[in-house]
Amino acid sequence: MVEYWPVAKNAGNIHLIAGEDDYLVEATARKIRDAAVPAELRSSAVEIVAGEADAQDAQMASLRDCEASVHTPPFLDPVKLTWWRNVTFLPGGGRNGRIADRVKDALERFARDLSANPLPPNQHLIVTAPKLLQASIFAKAMKVVGEVVVFAGEKKSGKRADAALALLPELAEEEGLKFAPGAAEAFIAKVGPDTRTIISELAKMRAFLDDGVDTVTREAIAAISSAGGDEPELWMLTDAVGRRDVRQSVRLLKDMLGMKGAGILLATVLEKFFRELYVYRDAIDRGWFTPHGWARQLPAEAAAALDAAGIGPNAEKRGWIVRGRATAAGNYTARELRIARHRMMKVRESLVSSSADDLLIGTELLRIVPKRG
């Protein structure tokens, strides 16, 4: 369920979007960004301010960074957009739903300042957060100056399934997939309504289907899709590998190898995972990627290549994937990632061309995941 609070008059350039489904929150924010800033300007005209902070000093510093960005007009570009992203300390979002009084007061002052000093038409502010107490003074003040969108979690399974079914075509299109008649309903009935699980299952389906095949059928769903989270998801394995958690990686791999066609599927997914991590590792080493995201002055050729790979500043689809991949890339060296990708490619070739045992994947992961020394 989505709760929209009306946009205040002359305040269509301020948006607060909250919800625990980070995909929906980020997708809504990206649509606003894309409408406000032309694609060719996004690398320089969009400033992302990190909002994840636990300690009070870090929370206050994040708010100051956002205020500084909002109060700084565009320099060379005709437009500027500030995205205060994934703010974890809005009212209702702190530990046990509470935030410190000094942080609460600062947030309220920030909202009042936006009301007293409206943004010019060529400046935009997007605030995204996992949680928001809608009865708070801050939320009500933001409602006065801009648009507030809250994705409220559905409690009833039927409504959650309906919402997931409505979103499915868009998610499937991002993987180059579409559903045969009746297959979409069968897919949601089997994998469940969780957005992250749906995305994982669609990626698994894309890897399972032959090249040139884009239609998901009931037969394909029966063959490869996991039922309602009862089985481990592929993202659980890649997350464990990204953390270099040997014990968890081995446990998950053991559980997954009982799936039909698991060996080739897992080798394909892991090869792609290491390939993407290498891109992020290389970008980090070149100074193109920072804790706040892609650098504003990313070379044009690099930005084009990254966008073509589907992971650059303009092609970015899901913020949690970008943050997760960059964090995982920092746990490996570029050389380790090149070798890891090569090992998974060789494993896949062996499984496709011969009767090699699926356990070969486990052998290679035990060479890749443990930290050297």
C-alpha positions in Angstrom: 0.0 0.0 0.0 1.3 3.5 -0.9 0.2 6.6 1.1 0.7 9.8 -0.8 0.6 13.1 1.1 -0.3 16.0 -1.4 2.4 18.1 -2.8 2.4 21.6 -1.2 1.8 24.5 -3.6 5.0 25.6 -5.4 6.9 22.8 -3.7 7.1 20.1 -6.4 10.9 20.0 -6.1 11.0 18.6 -2.6 10.2 14.9 -2.0 10.4 12.6 1.0 10.0 8.9 0.3 10.0 6.3 3.0 9.4 2.5 3.2 11.2 -0.7 4.2 11.0 -2.0 0.7 14.2 -0.3 -0.5 13.7 -1.3 -4.1 10.3 0.6 -4.3 11.8 3.6 -2.4 14.8 3.8 -4.7 12.8 3.3 -7.9 10.4 6.1 -6.9 13.4 8.4 -6.2 15.1 7.5 -9.5 11.9 8.4 -11.5 11.9 11.8 -9.8 15.6 12.3 -10.5 15.2 11.2 -14.1 12.4 13.7 -14.6 14.3 16.5 -13.0 17.8 16.0 -14.4 18.7 15.1 -18.0 20.7 11.9 -18.4 23.8 13.8 -19.7 24.0 16.0 -16.6 23.4 13.4 -13.8 27.1 12.6 -13.2 27.7 16.3 -12.3 24.3 17.8 -11.4 23.2 15.1 -8.9 24.9 15.1 -5.5 24.3 12.1 -3.2 24.6 12.5 0.5 24.9 9.3 2.5 22.2 9.1 5.2 23.2 5.9 7.0 24.4 6.7 10.5 24.1 5.2 14.0 26.0 7.6 16.3 24.6 11.0 17.0 27.7 12.9 15.8 27.6 11.0 12.5 23.9 11.7 12.2 24.4 15.4 12.7 27.3 15.4 10.2 25.1 13.7 7.6 22.4 16.4 8.1 25.0 19.2 7.8 26.3 17.7 4.6 22.7 17.6 3.2 22.1 21.2 4.3 25.4 22.3 2.7 24.4 20.7 -0.6 20.9 22.2 -0.5 22.3 25.7 0.2 24.9 25.5 -2.6 23.4 26.5 -6.0 24.4 24.8 -9.2 27.7 26.0 -10.5 28.1 25.1 -14.1 25.0 23.0 -14.6 21.5 24.6 -15.2 20.0 22.3 -12.5 21.0 20.6 -9.3 19.5 17.8 -7.3 20.5 16.7 -3.8 19.6 13.1 -2.9 19.9 12.5 0.9 19.9 8.8 0.6 18.8 6.1 3.0 18.5 8.3 6.0 18.3 5.8 8.9 17.6 8.3 11.7 14.4 10.1 10.7 11.7 10.0 13.5 10.6 6.4 13.8 13.8 5.1 12.3 16.3 5.1 15.1 17.0 2.4 17.6 13.6 1.2 19.0 12.1 3.9 16.8 13.6 6.7 18.8 16.2 9.3 17.9 18.1 11.7 20.2 16.5 15.0 21.0 19.3 17.1 19.5 18.9 15.2 16.2 15.2 15.5 16.3 15.4 19.2 16.9 17.9 19.6 14.1 15.7 17.8 11.6 12.7 20.0 12.6 14.9 23.1 12.1 15.9 21.8 8.7 12.2 21.3 7.6 11.3 24.8 8.9 14.3 26.3 7.0 13.0 24.7 3.8 9.6 26.3 4.4 11.1 29.7 5.1 13.6 29.6 2.2 11.9 27.7 -0.7 14.2 26.1 -3.2 14.5 27.8 -6.6 12.9 26.0 -9.5 16.2 24.6 -10.8 17.1 22.9 -7.4 15.6 19.7 -6.2 15.8 17.7 -2.9 15.0 14.0 -2.5 15.1 12.4 0.9 14.7 8.6 1.1 14.5 6.6 4.3 13.5 3.1 5.5 11.2 4.4 8.2 9.2 7.5 9.0 6.9 8.3 11.9 4.1 10.1 10.0 2.8 11.7 13.2 6.1 13.4 13.9 6.7 17.2 13.7 9.3 16.6 11.1 7.0 14.6 8.8 4.2 17.1 9.1 6.6 20.0 8.4 7.9 18.2 5.3 4.3 17.7 4.1 3.9 21.4 4.1 7.0 22.1 1.9 6.9 19.1 -0.4 5.6 15.7 -1.3 5.7 12.8 1.2 5.3 9.2 -0.1 5.2 6.3 2.3 5.2 2.7 1.2 3.4 1.0 4.1 4.0 -2.7 4.4 1.0 -4.8 3.7 0.0 -7.2 6.6 -2.5 -9.3 4.6 -0.9 -11.9 2.4 -3.5 -11.5 -0.4 -2.9 -7.7 -0.7 0.9 -8.3 -0.6 0.6 -10.8 -3.5 -1.5 -8.4 -5.5 1.0 -5.6 -5.0 3.9 -7.9 -6.1 2.0 -9.1 -9.1 1.4 -5.5 -10.2 5.1 -4.7 -9.9 6.3 -8.0 -11.5 6.2 -6.9 -15.2 8.5 -3.9 -14.5 11.0 -6.1 -12.6 10.9 -8.8 -15.2 11.6 -6.2 -18.0 14.8 -5.2 -16.3 16.0 -8.8 -16.7 14.7 -9.0 -20.3 11.9 -11.3 -19.3 8.2 -11.6 -19.8 5.6 -14.1 -18.6 3.4 -16.5 -20.5 -0.4 -16.3 -19.8 -1.0 -17.4 -16.2 2.7 -17.8 -15.4 3.1 -14.5 -13.5 0.4 -15.6 -11.0 2.2 -19.0 -10.7 5.5 -17.3 -10.2 4.3 -15.0 -7.3 2.4 -17.9 -5.7 5.6 -19.9 -5.6 8.3 -17.4 -4.7 6.2 -15.1 -2.5 5.7 -11.3 -2.5 9.1 -10.1 -1.1 10.6 -7.7 -3.7 14.2 -8.7 -3.1 13.3 -12.4 -3.4 11.5 -11.7 -6.6 14.5 -9.9 -8.0 16.8 -12.8 -7.0 14.4 -15.4 -8.6 14.1 -13.4 -11.8 18.0 -13.2 -12.1 18.0 -17.0 -11.5 15.4 -17.5 -14.2 17.4 -15.4 -16.6 20.5 -17.6 -16.0 18.4 -20.7 -16.4 16.7 -19.9 -19.7 18.6 -20.4 -22.9 20.0 -17.4 -24.8 17.3 -15.9 -27.0 14.5 -17.2 -24.7 12.7 -14.4 -22.9 9.3 -15.9 -21.9 8.9 -17.4 -18.5 6.5 -20.4 -18.5 4.9 -22.5 -15.8 7.3 -25.3 -16.7 10.3 -23.1 -16.1 8.9 -21.9 -12.8 8.4 -25.5 -11.7 11.9 -26.4 -12.7 14.0 -23.7 -11.2 12.1 -21.3 -8.9 12.4 -21.7 -5.1 9.3 -22.0 -3.1 8.5 -19.1 -0.7 11.9 -18.7 0.8 12.1 -22.3 2.0 15.2 -22.8 0.0 18.3 -20.5 0.2 18.4 -17.7 -2.3 21.2 -17.0 -4.6 21.8 -13.6 -3.1 22.5 -15.3 0.2 25.4 -17.1 -1.3 26.8 -14.1 -3.2 26.5 -12.0 0.0 28.4 -14.7 2.0 31.1 -14.9 -0.7 31.3 -11.1 -0.8 31.9 -11.0 2.9 34.5 -13.8 2.6 32.6 -15.8 5.1 33.9 -19.3 4.4 31.6 -21.3 6.8 28.4 -19.6 5.6 29.4 -19.9 1.9 30.1 -23.6 2.2 26.9 -24.3 4.1 24.7 -22.4 1.6 26.5 -24.1 -1.3 25.9 -27.5 0.2 22.1 -26.7 0.5 21.9 -25.4 -3.1 23.7 -28.2 -4.8 20.7 -30.4 -4.4 18.7 -28.2 -6.9 18.2 -29.4 -10.5 20.9 -28.0 -12.7 22.4 -26.3 -9.7 26.1 -26.6 -10.8 25.9 -24.8 -14.1 23.5 -22.2 -12.6 25.7 -21.4 -9.6 28.9 -21.3 -11.7 27.2 -18.8 -14.0 25.9 -16.6 -11.2 29.3 -16.6 -9.4 31.2 -15.8 -12.5 29.0 -12.8 -13.2 29.3 -11.8 -9.5 33.1 -11.8 -9.6 33.0 -10.0 -13.0 30.9 -7.2 -11.5 33.1 -7.0 -8.3 36.2 -6.5 -10.5 34.5 -3.5 -12.1 33.8 -1.9 -8.7 37.3 -2.8 -7.4 38.9 -1.2 -10.4 36.7 1.9 -10.0 37.6 2.1 -6.3 41.3 1.8 -7.1 41.0 4.6 -9.7 39.2 6.9 -7.3 36.0 6.8 -9.3 33.9 5.2 -6.6 33.7 6.6 -3.1 31.6 5.7 0.1 29.0 8.1 -1.3 28.7 6.4 -4.7 30.1 7.2 -8.1 32.4 10.2 -8.3 30.8 13.3 -9.8 33.8 13.9 -12.1 33.8 10.4 -13.6 35.5 10.4 -17.0 33.0 10.3 -19.8 34.4 7.2 -21.4 34.4 5.4 -18.1 30.8 6.5 -17.3 29.6 5.2 -20.8 31.3 1.9 -20.3 29.9 1.4 -16.8 26.4 2.4 -18.0 26.7 -0.1 -20.8 27.5 -2.8 -18.2 24.3 -1.8 -16.4 26.0 -0.6 -13.2 27.1 3.0 -13.9 25.7 6.3 -12.5 23.0 6.5 -15.1 22.2 2.8 -15.5 22.1 2.2 -11.8 18.8 0.3 -11.0 18.9 -0.7 -7.3 20.8 1.3 -4.7 21.2 -1.7 -2.4 23.0 -3.7 -5.2 25.5 -0.8 -5.8 26.3 -0.4 -2.1 26.6 -4.2 -1.6 28.8 -4.8 -4.6 31.1 -1.9 -3.7 31.4 -3.2 -0.1 32.1 -6.7 -1.3 34.7 -5.5 -3.9 36.6 -3.8 -1.1 37.1 -7.2 0.6 39.1 -8.5 -2.4 42.1 -7.3 -4.4 41.7 -6.8 -8.2 44.0 -9.7 -8.8 42.0 -12.0 -6.6 38.8 -11.1 -8.4 40.4 -11.7 -11.9 41.5 -15.1 -10.7 38.1 -15.9 -9.1 36.3 -15.1 -12.3 38.7 -17.2 -14.3 38.2 -20.2 -11.9 34.4 -19.9 -12.2 34.5 -19.7 -16.0 36.6 -22.9 -16.1 34.2 -24.6 -13.7 31.2 -23.8 -15.9 33.1 -25.0 -19.0 33.9 -28.3 -17.2 30.3 -28.8 -16.1 28.8 -28.0 -19.5 31.3 -30.0 -21.6 31.9 -33.0 -19.3 30.4 -35.0 -16.5 32.4 -33.1 -13.9 30.9 -33.2 -10.3 29.0 -30.1 -9.1 31.3 -30.3 -6.0 34.0 -28.8 -8.1 32.4 -25.4 -7.3 33.0 -26.0 -3.6 36.6 -26.9 -4.2 37.2 -23.6 -6.2 35.3 -21.5 -3.6 37.6 -22.8 -0.9 40.5 -21.5 -2.9 38.8 -18.1 -3.5 36.9 -17.1 -0.4 39.4 -17.5 2.5 41.5 -14.4 3.1 45.2 -14.8 2.3 47.6 -14.8 5.3 
